[in-house]
Structure formats: C-alpha cells, structure tokens
Amino acid sequence: MSTFLWHRKIFFLYIMAAILPLLGGCSAWNSVTSMFSSPPPEEMKVTGTDADMTREAMEFFNTGRYMMAEEIFQKIRDRYPFSPYATVAELRLADCKYYRDFYLEALPLYENFEQLHPTNDAIPYVIYQEGACYYEMMDTPDRDQSNTLKMIDTYRRLLTRFPESPFSYEAKKRIKEGTDLLAEHEYVVAEWYSRVDRPACAVNRLERLIMLYPDASIRPEAEELLASQKAIMVINSEEAKILPDTEPWYRKLWPF
C-alpha cells in the first residue's frame, strides 16, 4: 500500500472518531461514511449545505484534485465556522497544501489545528504531518540541518504523547533517518577540516559525532577518519619538537 493510501485510511478513522460525537446517531454515521466513500460525480451536486460541500470537496480530494478541493474546504470553513464539518475542512486544507508540496504553507495549518483542537482524536495524525513537513524539507548533509532537528523533535513529541499510535513505527524510522543525516553533516564538516589541514578541528567534530550519534550508519567511516587525524596531530607535534627555534631573541624579551 502506498504511503498516500495508508495516510488516507488512517486519517479516515481519526476523523470518524473526532466528528461523530458532534453529529450523533446512526443517521450521522451513514451520512459521514457516505461522504468519505467518494460517490460518483452525478451524486455530488452541491446544494450549499456544509455536508454537501464537504461531500464534493472529498470527491476532489480523493481523486487528487487538491486545488479544487482546497477551494471548497476554504469556503466551508468561512461559511460554517461552527459546523462539525469545519473541523474536517481545517485539517483537509492543510492536507491539500501538503499533497501539493507546499510544506511551508501546510505546516502552520497543522500547527494551528493542534492549538485550536488540542483534544481532538486526530491530533496524533496532525503531529505526524507536522513532522512530515519538516521531513520533506530536509536538506543534504552539506547544508543547514534545522529542518532535520525540528523533524526529530516533532516525532519524539509524537512518541511521547501517543506511543501506541499507528504513526509510531514510521516516526521511529524517520528519527533514525534524521539522526543519520545529522551524523553525516558532522562528518562532512570534519572532512573539510581534514582537507584544509586542521586536524584538531576535525577530531573535535568526529568525537562529537561518535558521542551524539553512536548508532549512526556512518560511524565506521568516522572512526577511521578520526584515527587518521589523530595520527596527523601526533606527527605535527613531533615535527614541532624537531624544528629549530627561529623566533628572534628580542621577541622573547618583549613578546607583545
């Protein structure tokens, strides 16, 4: 199953739990489940109600037409701010941004949802998606790793608050991927120091890497480079002892 389909199924379960207490009754269940079952286009006539508009928006969303879905979800949120469907619209607006690769725009929408609905049953999914935004914005090891650090912090928060959520397994995998990337970043910096003949700085970086990320995939390479840089430091120290003292005598008397 693709990640997208998996997210959709999990999201459906969370949304059902979140809005059914507000709607109440078996008729509400039938109404909402039919809404999320993507009925044929001829059944998607908009009559102006929040339920009908949500039904149409979900048809667009489930077929990957996120821009059209986003427009309708926005109208639902604006026209029916106190409707249970407005909660669905708020979260789906963030999802539309996310699936259109607008991660910087999706992130504050997820964060805002979490702040406005802290007890909503969809919060584990929301926190997971916040981390997913940071995950998608992670850069290569030679670049800034701010998004990597934020991704790791977000998923650790998810695991702390909801350790048994269906998103825990994937969150743990991404944390491991993120820590490996941070270790690679340290290694890249250490390599640069080694190329410009600054072994002491390289050693500091490599020792930091091994201390902070002991299980990193790049640890064997880091240990090898660390040994070579320490050897260079020893050689440099021995050479410094052998070289004659060329400092003028007057500099010793007046070292300033």
NORWOVEN-V601927 format. One record per helix or strand of 2 or more residues. SS is the DSSP state (hx for helix, st for strand). FROM is the first residue (numbers start at 1). LEN is the number of residues. Records with the same first field share a line. If there is no record, write none. Layout:
SS = FROM-LEN ; FROM-LEN
This chain:
hx = 3-21 ; 25-12 ; 41-3 ; 50-13 ; 66-14 ; 84-16 ; 103-14 ; 123-14 ; 146-16 ; 168-28 ; 199-14 ; 219-24 ; 249-5
